[in-house]
Amino acid sequence: MAASSRAQVLDLYRAMLRESKHFSAYNYRTYAVRRIRDAFRENKNVKDPVEIQALVNKAKRDLGIIRRQMFLSHCGLPGNEMKERLQANKKSR
């Protein structure tokens, strides 16, 4: 793995762990941290640059999902109510 690619993967790993540790529910938090560690450990020996890039892209999407979930959980609204509010905002634009 190239040095920049390695640094990018490590930064992504740290960011995912950091964001996951903000889940307020213990079960979500421990599941997310465990799943992130397992996924990175499982793929640590991948050598193909194309496959590495695909895994990095997937991890970036997953980080976005974690961040959106944290945003929704900090708003204090149940999932459906937040979804309705977001749709109403889109319609008003």
GIVENRA-V26811 format. One record per residue. N is the residue number from 1. RES is the residue in one letter. SS is DSSP state (H for helix, E for strand, L for the rest). PSI is psi in radians with two decimals (none if undefined). D_FIRST is the distance of its C-alpha to the first C-alpha in whole Angstrom. Layout:
BEGIN
N&RES&SS&PSI&D_FIRST + N&RES&SS&PSI&D_FIRST
END
This chain:
BEGIN
1&M&L&2.35&0 + 2&A&L&2.72&4 + 3&A&H&-0.75&6 + 4&S&H&-0.64&8 + 5&S&H&-0.72&6 + 6&R&H&-0.78&6 + 7&A&H&-0.70&10 + 8&Q&H&-0.75&11 + 9&V&H&-0.76&10 + 10&L&H&-0.71&12 + 11&D&H&-0.73&14 + 12&L&H&-0.74&15 + 13&Y&H&-0.84&15 + 14&R&H&-0.72&18 + 15&A&H&-0.73&20 + 16&M&H&-0.75&20 + 17&L&H&-0.75&22 + 18&R&H&-0.83&24 + 19&E&H&-0.69&25 + 20&S&H&-0.51&26 + 21&K&L&-0.10&28 + 22&H&L&-0.08&30 + 23&F&L&2.33&32 + 24&S&L&-0.58&35 + 25&A&L&2.22&36 + 26&Y&H&-0.78&35 + 27&N&H&-0.76&34 + 28&Y&H&-0.77&32 + 29&R&H&-0.89&30 + 30&T&H&-0.64&29 + 31&Y&H&-0.80&28 + 32&A&H&-0.80&26 + 33&V&H&-0.78&24 + 34&R&H&-0.75&24 + 35&R&H&-0.69&23 + 36&I&H&-0.85&20 + 37&R&H&-0.77&19 + 38&D&H&-0.75&19 + 39&A&H&-0.75&17 + 40&F&H&-0.67&14 + 41&R&H&-0.71&15 + 42&E&H&-0.58&16 + 43&N&L&0.24&12 + 44&K&L&-0.36&10 + 45&N&L&0.20&9 + 46&V&L&2.27&9 + 47&K&L&-0.41&6 + 48&D&L&2.09&8 + 49&P&H&-0.60&7 + 50&V&H&-0.75&11 + 51&E&H&-0.67&11 + 52&I&H&-0.78&9 + 53&Q&H&-0.68&11 + 54&A&H&-0.72&14 + 55&L&H&-0.67&13 + 56&V&H&-0.76&12 + 57&N&H&-0.72&16 + 58&K&H&-0.73&17 + 59&A&H&-0.64&17 + 60&K&H&-0.72&18 + 61&R&H&-0.75&21 + 62&D&H&-0.65&22 + 63&L&H&-0.70&22 + 64&G&H&-0.69&24 + 65&I&H&-0.77&26 + 66&I&H&-0.77&26 + 67&R&H&-0.71&27 + 68&R&H&-0.70&30 + 69&Q&H&-0.68&31 + 70&M&H&-0.71&31 + 71&F&H&-0.81&33 + 72&L&H&-0.69&36 + 73&S&H&-0.56&36 + 74&H&H&-0.33&37 + 75&C&H&-0.37&40 + 76&G&L&0.23&42 + 77&L&L&2.49&43 + 78&P&L&2.74&42 + 79&G&H&-0.83&40 + 80&N&H&-0.69&43 + 81&E&H&-0.73&44 + 82&M&H&-0.71&41 + 83&K&H&-0.76&41 + 84&E&H&-0.71&44 + 85&R&H&-0.71&44 + 86&L&H&-0.69&41 + 87&Q&H&-0.67&43 + 88&A&H&-0.67&46 + 89&N&H&-0.67&44 + 90&K&H&-0.69&42 + 91&K&H&-0.58&46 + 92&S&H&-0.23&47 + 93&R&L&none&45
END
